[in-house]
Amino acid sequence: MRKPNYTALMAFSAALAAALAGGCADGLEPVPFQGVSGRVAYQSEPPAGTTDWVRLAVYVELPQTEFDLLDFVTFSDTLLSAGEGSPYAVALEPGEYAFLVVVWKEAGNDNLLTALRAAGWYSGGGGPFDMPAPFAVAAESETADTDLSADFDTMLTIQEVLALLNP
């Protein structure tokens, strides 16, 4: 039986490692977060015992109808549902976005037309229900400090949201 040539094997391994490292020099660099991030400040706490979840929904255009509300780009992960607020980060493609809304879902209610409420939205520094402010996400960039507030004592139904957005 023939003995393996360890010198040749080591030389081959070193050459392969060098070729791979040279071919993907940036391959080990962390990918920058691309999206929007900030903090949702709670003016009041979500209702205890009736909250299924609190999330952010992102829209490219302001919803005009109930069906438009189903045309969101993405939902965030579940936000903290107690305390003074919650940090958030939502990964997004580069582009312009018109509406970033805090959505509360009632526990035990699977009819989304009645289970969902808006607790606030991004208004560029105004109150939870001032006119929404658009925001942009650049390629390989984070739109940070996009802070908004939520008021769970004065949540709006889908019909109330549409009436405010489309006077």
C-alpha positions as CSV (number, residue, x, y, z in Angstrom):
1,M,0.0,0.0,0.0
2,R,1.3,3.4,-0.9
3,K,2.0,6.0,1.8
4,P,0.2,9.4,1.4
5,N,2.6,12.3,0.5
6,Y,1.8,14.6,3.4
7,T,4.1,17.4,2.0
8,A,2.1,17.4,-1.3
9,L,-1.2,17.3,0.5
10,M,-0.2,20.2,2.8
11,A,1.0,22.2,-0.3
12,F,-2.3,21.5,-2.1
13,S,-4.3,22.5,1.0
14,A,-2.4,25.8,1.4
15,A,-2.8,26.6,-2.3
16,L,-6.5,25.9,-2.1
17,A,-6.9,28.0,1.0
18,A,-5.0,30.9,-0.6
19,A,-7.2,30.7,-3.7
20,L,-10.4,30.7,-1.7
21,A,-9.3,33.6,0.5
22,G,-8.2,35.6,-2.5
23,G,-11.4,35.0,-4.3
24,C,-13.7,36.0,-1.5
25,A,-11.7,38.6,0.4
26,D,-14.9,40.3,1.5
27,G,-16.7,37.1,2.2
28,L,-16.1,37.2,5.9
29,E,-17.1,40.8,6.4
30,P,-20.4,41.4,8.1
31,V,-23.3,42.4,5.9
32,P,-24.5,45.8,6.9
33,F,-28.1,46.1,8.2
34,Q,-30.3,47.6,5.5
35,G,-33.7,48.9,6.7
36,V,-35.3,51.1,9.3
37,S,-34.7,51.1,13.1
38,G,-35.6,53.2,16.1
39,R,-37.7,53.1,19.2
40,V,-41.5,53.0,19.7
41,A,-42.3,55.0,22.8
42,Y,-45.5,53.9,24.6
43,Q,-47.7,56.7,25.9
44,S,-49.8,54.1,27.5
45,E,-49.3,50.3,27.9
46,P,-51.0,47.8,25.7
47,P,-54.1,46.3,27.3
48,A,-53.1,43.6,29.7
49,G,-54.7,40.2,29.0
50,T,-56.1,41.1,25.6
51,T,-53.0,41.7,23.6
52,D,-52.0,39.0,21.2
53,W,-49.1,41.0,19.7
54,V,-47.7,44.4,18.8
55,R,-45.8,44.8,15.6
56,L,-44.9,47.4,13.0
57,A,-46.2,47.2,9.4
58,V,-44.5,49.0,6.5
59,Y,-46.2,50.3,3.4
60,V,-44.9,51.8,0.2
61,E,-48.0,53.8,-0.3
62,L,-50.6,55.2,2.1
63,P,-53.6,52.7,2.3
64,Q,-56.7,54.0,0.6
65,T,-59.0,51.0,1.2
66,E,-59.3,48.0,3.6
67,F,-57.7,45.9,0.9
68,D,-54.7,48.2,0.6
69,L,-54.1,47.5,4.3
70,L,-53.3,43.9,3.3
71,D,-50.7,45.2,0.8
72,F,-48.0,45.8,3.4
73,V,-44.3,45.2,2.6
74,T,-43.5,43.5,5.8
75,F,-44.3,43.1,9.5
76,S,-41.6,43.6,12.2
77,D,-40.8,41.0,14.8
78,T,-43.1,41.2,17.8
79,L,-42.4,44.3,19.9
80,L,-42.3,44.3,23.7
81,S,-45.9,44.6,25.0
82,A,-45.1,46.1,28.4
83,G,-43.1,48.9,29.8
84,E,-42.3,52.3,28.3
85,G,-41.6,51.1,24.8
86,S,-39.6,48.9,22.5
87,P,-36.7,49.1,20.2
88,Y,-37.2,47.8,16.7
89,A,-35.4,47.0,13.4
90,V,-37.1,46.1,10.2
91,A,-35.0,44.9,7.2
92,L,-36.2,46.5,4.0
93,E,-35.1,46.8,0.4
94,P,-33.8,50.2,-0.8
95,G,-36.6,52.6,-1.6
96,E,-39.2,55.1,-0.5
97,Y,-41.8,54.1,2.1
98,A,-45.0,56.1,3.0
99,F,-46.3,54.5,6.1
100,L,-44.8,52.9,9.2
101,V,-47.6,51.9,11.6
102,V,-47.8,50.3,15.1
103,V,-50.3,47.5,14.9
104,W,-52.0,45.9,17.9
105,K,-53.8,42.6,17.6
106,E,-56.5,41.5,20.0
107,A,-55.9,38.0,21.5
108,G,-58.5,35.4,20.5
109,N,-59.9,37.3,17.6
110,D,-59.0,35.9,14.2
111,N,-61.1,38.4,12.2
112,L,-58.3,40.8,11.2
113,L,-60.8,43.5,10.2
114,T,-61.9,43.7,13.8
115,A,-58.9,42.4,15.7
116,L,-56.3,44.9,14.4
117,R,-55.9,48.5,15.7
118,A,-53.4,51.2,14.9
119,A,-51.7,52.5,18.1
120,G,-49.7,55.1,16.2
121,W,-47.4,55.7,13.2
122,Y,-44.3,57.5,12.2
123,S,-45.0,61.2,11.7
124,G,-41.5,62.6,11.7
125,G,-41.6,63.6,15.4
126,G,-45.2,64.5,15.9
127,G,-47.9,62.7,17.9
128,P,-49.0,59.1,17.3
129,F,-51.8,60.1,14.9
130,D,-50.4,63.2,13.1
131,M,-50.1,62.9,9.4
132,P,-47.6,60.1,8.5
133,A,-44.1,61.1,7.3
134,P,-42.4,59.2,4.5
135,F,-38.9,57.8,4.9
136,A,-36.3,56.3,2.6
137,V,-33.9,53.4,2.9
138,A,-30.6,53.6,0.9
139,A,-28.7,50.5,-0.4
140,E,-26.6,48.9,2.3
141,S,-27.8,51.6,4.8
142,E,-29.8,51.8,8.0
143,T,-32.3,54.6,8.4
144,A,-31.8,54.8,12.2
145,D,-33.5,56.9,14.9
146,T,-36.9,56.6,13.1
147,D,-38.7,56.9,16.4
148,L,-42.4,56.9,16.8
149,S,-45.0,56.8,19.6
150,A,-47.9,54.6,20.3
151,D,-51.0,55.3,22.5
152,F,-52.9,52.1,23.3
153,D,-55.6,54.1,25.1
154,T,-56.7,55.8,21.9
155,M,-56.2,53.0,19.3
156,L,-57.9,53.4,15.9
157,T,-60.0,50.9,14.0
158,I,-59.2,50.2,10.3
159,Q,-62.1,52.5,9.3
160,E,-60.8,55.3,11.5
161,V,-57.3,55.0,10.1
162,L,-58.6,55.2,6.5
163,A,-60.7,58.2,7.4
164,L,-57.7,60.1,8.8
165,L,-55.4,59.1,5.9
166,N,-58.0,60.0,3.2
167,P,-60.0,63.0,4.4
